[in-house]
Structure formats: C-alpha cells, structure tokens
Amino acid sequence: MPEYLFVYGTLRSKAPRRTAGQRCFQLLHQHASLLGQGYLQARLYRVNYYPGAVSTDNPDWQVTGEVYQLKLPALLLAELDQYEACGPGFASPAEYLRLQQQITLENGEIISAWVYIYNHPIDGLQQILSGDFLQDRSAMPNGISDGEPASGAGDVVNQRNTKT
C-alpha cells in the first residue's frame, strides 16, 4: 500500500526556504513523486518564517498543500523528522507531531497521508486565513533563499482577535 506525505510550508515547491529546508526539499524530490495539490481540514498559523497547521473539526477551515507519494518512506520520513525536530531524541513536547491525516485531493478523492501537525500553544500566533502559506507575505522575511518568492496577498490575523 502506498504511503503519502502532505506538505504545506517550507517543503512546498515554490516556498522560500533556508539551507536545511533546501536539502530536505531535494530529498523529497529524489524519494517521492508529486501527486498534486491537496487540502487538510485544519487552521494555519504563522509560527516564525514557517507555518504550523492545527487540526480542527470545522470543515470551513482548509490548509492548502502538496501531496507526495513516498518511494522510500522509512528513509525520507526519518530525515524529515529530523528537519521538523520531532520524534525520539527531541525535547518533549515536540513542536510538531507526524500524524496520519485525511487529505482531499483536487479530484475529490480522500487519502490518508503523513502530516506534520503543530504541537505547541497557538496563543499569540497569527492565523493565515487563506490557509495557504504561499499567499502569506508576512511569512517571507529576509534571509530565506533558494526558493521562489510567493505571490498573492494572504490574509493574516492575530489569533487573539478571531472566533474559535
């Protein structure tokens, strides 16, 4: 049975990324095949120069990302766990948890894919209302390279000013 990965932040094809992210992006393209765009039922927050998705029961909130079919899941996921600082050997609670989540593909098909879910409090974080990290210009600070700049005018709002 194939294994899939959903990425919504710095590992997306057109995302700006730092050196470590560029290495993982290259590994992803060597050991996985891009299936296309997908959607995760979650809320998206700007953590720093990268986002964090938080699961929600509200189907109105969707995070946009890319879906990959993994060729060598064990190898790739071990490397990505290091990049995301989750799993054995990292302080608890880890910033992200790698979990199986339901992803809706562009054709409407629903698959189960690995997703790195944000695992810290969201108090004070800005929510990316569009659900698309590449549309959030405020998440593109100086010092990020090796990726194409995002386009669009993503909507960002402070979590303290939103309804849950």
C-alpha positions as CSV (number, residue, x, y, z in Angstrom):
1,M,0.0,0.0,0.0
2,P,1.5,3.4,-1.0
3,E,2.4,6.0,1.7
4,Y,1.8,9.7,1.2
5,L,3.0,12.9,2.6
6,F,1.2,16.3,2.7
7,V,3.4,19.4,2.9
8,Y,2.0,22.9,3.5
9,G,5.0,25.1,4.3
10,T,8.7,25.3,3.5
11,L,8.8,22.0,1.7
12,R,6.3,23.1,-1.0
13,S,7.7,23.5,-4.5
14,K,7.6,27.3,-4.6
15,A,8.2,28.1,-0.9
16,P,11.2,30.1,0.2
17,R,13.5,28.1,2.4
18,R,16.7,28.1,4.3
19,T,19.6,25.8,3.6
20,A,18.3,22.9,5.8
21,G,14.9,23.1,4.1
22,Q,16.5,23.1,0.7
23,R,18.3,19.9,1.5
24,C,15.1,18.2,2.7
25,F,13.2,19.6,-0.4
26,Q,15.8,17.9,-2.6
27,L,15.5,14.7,-0.7
28,L,11.7,14.9,-1.1
29,H,12.0,15.2,-4.8
30,Q,14.5,12.3,-5.0
31,H,12.5,9.9,-2.9
32,A,8.9,10.9,-3.7
33,S,6.6,11.8,-6.6
34,L,4.4,14.9,-6.5
35,L,0.8,13.9,-7.0
36,G,-0.6,17.5,-6.9
37,Q,-2.4,19.9,-4.7
38,G,-4.4,18.7,-1.7
39,Y,-6.3,20.1,1.3
40,L,-6.1,19.4,5.0
41,Q,-9.0,20.3,7.4
42,A,-7.0,22.5,9.7
43,R,-6.2,26.0,10.7
44,L,-2.9,27.5,9.6
45,Y,-0.7,29.8,11.7
46,R,2.5,31.7,11.1
47,V,4.9,30.4,13.7
48,N,8.1,32.2,12.5
49,Y,9.4,32.0,8.9
50,Y,7.4,28.8,8.7
51,P,3.8,27.8,9.3
52,G,2.0,25.3,11.7
53,A,-1.2,23.5,10.9
54,V,-3.6,22.8,13.8
55,S,-6.4,20.2,13.3
56,T,-10.0,21.4,13.6
57,D,-13.4,19.9,13.4
58,N,-14.7,22.8,11.3
59,P,-14.8,21.9,7.6
60,D,-14.7,25.6,6.6
61,W,-11.0,25.7,7.5
62,Q,-8.7,24.2,4.9
63,V,-4.9,24.2,4.6
64,T,-3.5,24.1,1.0
65,G,-0.5,22.0,0.3
66,E,1.1,19.4,-1.9
67,V,0.7,15.6,-1.8
68,Y,3.7,13.3,-2.5
69,Q,3.7,9.5,-2.9
70,L,6.8,8.3,-1.0
71,K,9.2,5.9,-2.7
72,L,11.3,5.1,0.3
73,P,9.1,6.1,3.3
74,A,11.4,5.0,6.1
75,L,14.4,6.8,4.8
76,L,12.6,10.0,3.9
77,L,10.4,10.3,7.0
78,A,13.4,9.8,9.2
79,E,15.1,12.7,7.5
80,L,12.0,14.9,7.6
81,D,11.5,14.0,11.3
82,Q,15.0,15.5,12.0
83,Y,14.1,18.6,10.0
84,E,10.8,19.1,11.8
85,A,12.5,18.2,15.2
86,C,10.0,15.6,16.2
87,G,10.3,12.0,17.3
88,P,12.9,10.3,19.5
89,G,15.8,12.4,20.7
90,F,14.0,15.7,20.7
91,A,12.7,17.6,23.8
92,S,9.1,17.0,24.7
93,P,6.7,18.3,23.8
94,A,8.0,18.4,20.2
95,E,7.0,21.4,18.1
96,Y,5.4,19.1,15.5
97,L,3.9,15.6,15.6
98,R,3.9,13.4,12.4
99,L,0.4,12.1,12.2
100,Q,-1.8,10.3,9.6
101,Q,-4.5,12.7,8.4
102,Q,-7.2,12.7,5.8
103,I,-6.3,14.8,2.7
104,T,-8.7,15.8,0.0
105,L,-7.1,15.8,-3.5
106,E,-8.1,18.2,-6.2
107,N,-10.2,15.5,-7.9
108,G,-12.2,15.0,-4.6
109,E,-10.5,11.7,-3.7
110,I,-9.7,11.4,0.0
111,I,-6.4,9.7,1.0
112,S,-4.5,9.2,4.3
113,A,-1.2,11.0,4.4
114,W,1.5,11.8,6.9
115,V,1.3,15.4,8.0
116,Y,3.4,17.4,10.5
117,I,0.9,18.9,12.9
118,Y,1.9,21.9,15.1
119,N,2.0,20.8,18.7
120,H,2.6,24.0,20.7
121,P,0.1,26.6,22.0
122,I,-1.2,28.9,19.3
123,D,-1.8,31.9,21.7
124,G,-0.4,35.0,20.2
125,L,0.3,33.4,16.8
126,Q,-1.2,34.9,13.6
127,Q,-3.7,32.8,11.7
128,I,-3.2,32.6,8.0
129,L,-6.9,33.0,7.0
130,S,-6.4,31.9,3.4
131,G,-4.9,28.5,4.6
132,D,-2.1,28.9,2.0
133,F,1.4,29.6,3.3
134,L,2.5,30.8,-0.1
135,Q,0.0,33.6,0.0
136,D,1.2,34.8,3.4
137,R,3.7,37.6,2.5
138,S,4.3,38.3,6.2
139,A,5.9,34.8,6.5
140,M,8.6,35.7,4.0
141,P,11.3,37.6,6.0
142,N,14.7,38.5,4.8
143,G,17.3,35.7,4.9
144,I,15.3,33.0,3.2
145,S,16.8,31.8,0.0
146,D,16.8,29.0,-2.6
147,G,13.0,29.2,-3.3
148,E,10.8,31.3,-5.4
149,P,9.0,34.2,-3.7
150,A,5.4,33.7,-3.0
151,S,2.8,35.7,-4.8
152,G,-0.6,36.8,-3.5
153,A,-1.7,38.9,-0.6
154,G,-2.5,36.3,2.0
155,D,-4.7,37.3,4.9
156,V,-3.2,37.1,8.3
157,V,-5.0,37.9,11.6
158,N,-3.8,37.7,15.2
159,Q,-5.3,34.7,16.9
160,R,-6.5,36.8,19.9
161,N,-8.9,38.6,17.5
162,T,-10.6,35.6,16.0
163,K,-13.5,33.5,17.0
164,T,-12.8,29.8,17.5
